[in-house]
Amino acid sequence: MFHILFVCTHNRCRSILCEAITRARGNGFLKVSSAGSQPAGVIYPETLYQLGKHGYSVEALQSAGWEQAEENPPNLVVTVCDSAAGEACPLWLGDAKKMHWPLPDPSKLSDPQQATMAFKAVIATIEAQVPVWLAMADES
C-alpha cells in the first residue's frame, strides 16, 4: 500500500490535519502517517476540535517523531512547514519521494475568529489535494 508521511517540525497541527483528512478521504487505498523532527508530544487542542467539527476521527492521532515510521518506510514524504523542509531527512527514508507542500499554520493565530477561518481554509486545501495523493498511489 502506498504510504504517505506528512512531516512538520512539531507534529501538532498541520501534519496532524493532513494525516487525519488524507486517511479518511483515502478510502483505505493509502497508508497515512505524520511525524515531527522535534515533536511537541501533544496535539494542539484546536486541531482536534476542528477535525471533529468537520467530521474526521481523531482517535489514533498522536504527536510523534519520524523514527516511528522507520519500521514501515514511506513512499512519499510531504513536508508541510518551511522549517521541516529545510531539515535533513533521516537516511532510512532512502528512496522515498520528497516534496514540500507549505501550508499556513492556523495554530499561530491568536484571534479565535481568524483561527477558525484559517483552519477551515487549510482543511479545504487538504481535502482538495487528496485526489492527487490517490493518483500518485495509482501510478506507483
Secondary structure, 3 states (H helix, E strand, C coil): CEEEEEECCCCCCHHHHHHHHHHHHCCCCEEEEEEECCCCCCCCHHHHHHHHHCCCCCCCCCCCEHHHHCCCCCCEEEECCHHHHCCCCCHHHCCCEEEECCCCCHHHCCCHHHHHHHHHHHHHHHHHHHHHHHHHHHHC
